[in-house]
Amino acid sequence: MDDLIYKIAITLIPNVGSVNGKNLVAYCGGVEAVFAEKKKTLLKIPGIGETTVSSIINHNVFDRAEEEIRFIEKYNIIPLFYLDNDYPTRLKQCTDSPLMLYYKGNADLNNEKVISVVGTRNATEYGRDMCRKLVEGLADSHVLILSGLAYGIDTWSHKAALEFNLPTLAALGHGLDQIYPYTNRSLAEKMLANGGLITEFMSHTKPDRENFPMRNRIIAGMSDAVIVVEAGAKGGALITADLANSYNRDVFAVPGRLSDTFSVGCNNLIKTNRAALIQSADDIRYILNWDSHKNLKKVVQRKLFVELPAEEQSVVDLLRNEGDLDIDSVMQKTGMQPSKAASALLNLEFEGIIRCLPGKVYRLC
């Protein structure tokens, strides 16, 4: 059988989610080996119990996997397993990223800059206007705009991206054999020419309510930063923002008046330090250091021979020896307290000796 059938089949086994699925593949030495492994060996794998092993041994999933392969071939869909080179690199860094993705379009899923724009389905004129202005302001930054094709802010972000000739990708909460909401079918077709559609769900998967929080982790995980344009006190946009924070992605929020129902979520994100306040695309570029590379070389050359404090020097030595690291790794390997590590990193960044990459990872310049 083709290797693809095993990649799809493992996602169909009951009680095997994305985390356990990756453990199985890692311990067994490959996805095909999972289906050939003995029960006693499977039971030794951390997180894998009797129920899961029984599901693996007594599975009946290959017929459905073969059906999906026929669908993929008929409609020129690109299947992406999490170990494939073309699987989105940013998403691969997330422990709960999907085992399989199904993609149709022409966007670069590993585009140098990826921004997600999310918000309420009940977008106001203010939200629509801000959404369009932010996307327009990013037009010269070669950004991939990612959202969820839902009513409201999602729809306006996709439309703005197409208007300003930016590639735009929609993460779906259902299979690629349908479009939800149906009224966005024409928009989705236009996106295939400059962007695309991506999902972890197989064909015949309906847009059920529980699918959309799962879809949101793709939106958060694939991006460098998530922008919440408008959001109520609860909703999917806030779930996406929380996921982005858990993945060490930057989160931005557009503020609104205290009396506006659909600015409550954004204002709360800012108030609780879960999002940075932004007013324009310039704020996004500044916080993400997208323009810093222009003068970075000169700054570094001026600072090469500066004598650094011991804590900052230890960070420089660490990054020189081990490469890019996030702040948690820096703290763990240097033994610094969070406040001291943050201070050292910030000072080094100001000195032009290190820079902060998307995902709050630090690199020696």
N, C-alpha and C positions, 0 to 999 in steps of 0.2 A: 504494500500500500504506500501511496505517496505520504511523505512526512507531514504534509499539510493536514491530512485527515486526523493524525494524532494530536496536532496542535488545536484543532477545533474540538476534537472529541474530549479532551481533558476539561474543557470549559463546560461540557454537558454532564459531567459526573456529579450527581447530587452530593452535597456536603463538601465539595472541593471549591473553595473560593480562590481569589487571586493570590492571597498570601500563602495558603496551604499548597496551592498549585505550584507556586515557585519553589517551595520547599521540596515538594515531591520531585520536581525536575532536577533540582540541584543534588539531592541525595541519591537519586537513581542514575544520574549521569546523562539524562536526556529525556525528552518527552515520550519517545517510543518505549524507552526502558520502563517507564512507569507502568505500562500495561502488561509488561512481561515479568515484573518483579514478584517475588514470593510474598505470601502474607506475613510471615514472621519478620521479614526484612522491612516491609512497609510499616509494621507496628513499632519499629524502633525509631522511626522518623519523628522528631519533635512536632507536636501539634496534631499528629495523625492518630486517631483512635480506632476502635473496632468498627464503629458505624461508617466512618469514612473508608476504611479498608474494605469493608463489605461492599460499599458502593463501587469501589474500583474493580474489585474482583468479579462482581455480578452485574457489571454494566451492560447496557444494550444501547450504545450511543453511536456506533459507526454508521448505521443507516441514515441517521439524521445528519451526521457530519458529511456524508457523501451527497446528500441533498443540498446542503449549503454550498459545497464545492461546485455543484452544477449551477447554482444561482450566481456564485461569484464569477464563474467563467462566462456565463451568458451575458452579464451586465458589466463586464470589465471592472470589477471591484478588486481593490488591492487588499489582500489579507496581510496583517502585520502581527507577528508573534513577538512577545516582549524581548526575545533574544535576537530578533532580526536587526540588521544594521539600520534599516530604514524606520524602525519604530521610533517615535518621538523621544529624543534623548532626555529632555526635561522631565517628561512623564515617567520615563524609566527610573528616574531617581526616587520616585515615590513608592513606598513599600506596598501600597494597596493599588498600584496601577493595574489596569486590566491585563489579563493574559493575552487576549486577542483584541485587535481592532480591525474594523472593516472601513475602508476608505475609498472614496470616489472623488476625483478632482485632479488639479494640477498644481496645488500649492506645495511649497517646501515646508514639510512638517517640522523641520529643524531650522527654520528661518532664523537669522541672527537676532532678530527682535520680534517678540510675540507679546501682544497686549490683549487681554480679555476685557470685554466691556459687558457688564451685566446690570440688571435693574428690574424695576417693577414692570408687570404687564400693563399697568394702567398709567403709562407715561403721560406726563403733562406737557404743555407747550414748552415750559422751562426745561424739562428733562430732554425733550426731543432736540431743542436748540443747543443745549450744552453737549449732548451726544455728538451732534453734527460738527460743532466747533472743535471739540477735542480730536475727532478723527481727522478733520481737515488740517488741524495743526500738526498732525503726525504724518501728513502726506509725503513730506520730503525726507522722512526718516526710514523709509523702506521697511515698514512694519507690517506684520501679519496680524489682522484683526480677528479675534476669536470670540464667538458667543454661542448662544444656544437656539437660535431661530424661533424663539418664543415671541408671542405678542409683545408690544411695547418696546422697551429699550433695546432688547436683543435685535428686533427687526430693524430699528433705526440705525443701530451700529453697523449691521450688514449693508444696509442701503447706503449709508454714508461712505463706507469703504469702497463700494462699487462706484459711487459718484466721483470719488477722488482717486480712483484707479489703484487702490490698495487691495492686495489679496485678502480674502475673508473666508474663514472656515467656521462651519457650524457643527458643534457636538450635539448629537441627537439622543433622545431617550427612547428610541425604538429602532427597528431594522431599516435597512436602506430600500426596502420594497415599498415604502410609503413616506409621505411628508406630513408632519403635524406641526402647526395647524395647516390644514389644507389650503387656506388662503395664501400661504407663503410658498406655494408650489412654484409659481413663476419666479419668485426671488431665488429659490433654491437652484433652479435651472440656470439662472444667470450666474450664480456663484460657482457653478461647475467650470465655467470658462475662466474664472480668475479667483481660485480658492478651492472650495470643495465641501464635502460632507463626511463626517467621521462618527463612528459609533462602536460600542463594544457589543451591541445587541445583534443577534442573528436575524435573518429575514423572518417574517411572520410574528415578530415581537411587537405587541401593541404598545402604544404610548401610555402605559399605566402609570399611575401616580408615583409609585415607589421607584420607578426607573430614573426619575429626574434628579434626585439627590445623588445617585450613582453617576449620572451624566455630568454633574457639576464638578466631580473630582477630576474629570478630564479637562474641563475648562480651566480649573485652578492649576492643575499639574503641568499642563502644556505651556503655560505662560510665564513670562518674566515678571509680570505684574497684573493685578486685577483692578479694574476701575469700576466702582459702584456709582452709577450716575443718579439714580433715584431708587429708593427702597422704603417700604413701610416698616413697621415695627418687627414684622416677621416675614419670612419668605425665602425663596431659593437663592436670591442674590446674597443674602446674609450668610446662608450656608456655604456658598461659594467663597465668600470672603474669609470665613473661618477656616475652610479647607486650605485656602491660599496661605494664611498665616501658619497653619500647621506644617505646610511644605516649605516654609521659609521664603515664600514669595512676597514681594512688596504688594501692599494693598493701598489703593487710593480711593477717596470718596469726595464727591462733589457736594458741598454744603448747601443747605436750603434754609428757608425761614422756619422758625420754631413752630409756626402754626400750620405748616404744610404737612399733610398726612404722609405724603410719599417722600418726605425728606427726613422723617423720624429715624429711619434705619441708618442713613448716611451720617446724620448728626451724632447718633449714638456711637457709631464706629469711630468717628473722630474724637468724641468726648472720652471714650475709654481707651484711646491710644491703639486701637486696632486698625486704624487706617490713617494715612497722611492726607491732610486737606489739600486739594488742588483746585486751581481756578482756570488753568489753561494747559495746553500741551507743553509749554515751556517748563512748567513745574515738573511734569513727568520726565522730560529729558534731563533736567537738572538733578532730580533725585536719583535717577538711574545712571547718572554719569555718562550719558550717551555722547556728550560733547567734550568730555574731559580729555579724550585721546588726542585732540588737536594740539594741545599744549603740554601733553604729558611728558614727552621725551625731554624737552628743555627743562622742565621742573625737576625731573629725576636726576638729570646730569648735574644740576646745581646742588642737589642734596646728597650726592653719592658719598662724600667724605665728611658729612656731619657726624659728630660723635653722639650716639643715641643713648638715652637712659637704658638701664639694664633690662627693664621689662619690655621696652620697645625692641631692643636688640634681640631679645630671646624670641620675639614674634618673627622678626626678619629672618633669623637663623632657621626657625621652624619652617617657614614658608619656602626658604631656599632649599631645604633638605627634603621636604615632603610634598611640595607643590601646593595647589589650591586647597584651602580649608575653610570650613564655616566656623563661626564663633564658638560653637560648642566644642568642636575639635581643638581649637586653639586653647580654650580653657582647660580641657582635659589633659592636653599634652604639656602645657606649661605650668599647670597647677595654680593658675591665677584665679582670683575671685572675679565674678561677672563684671563688677564695676571697673576693676582695674584692666581687664581684658578689653572691655568696650572702649575705655579711655585710650589705651595703647593703640588700638586699631584706628580709632578716630584721628589721633595725632599723626600716625603714620600716613593715613590717607591725606590729611591736610598737607603733609610734607611732600606728597607726591611719590612716596616710596612704595606704597601698596595701593590697590584700587579695589573697590567693591563691585563684584559681578552680580548679575541677576541671580536671585536665590540667596542673597546675602552671603556669598562665598568670596573669600579674599584671595587676591593674587599679588605676588611680588612683581613690581613693574620692571 
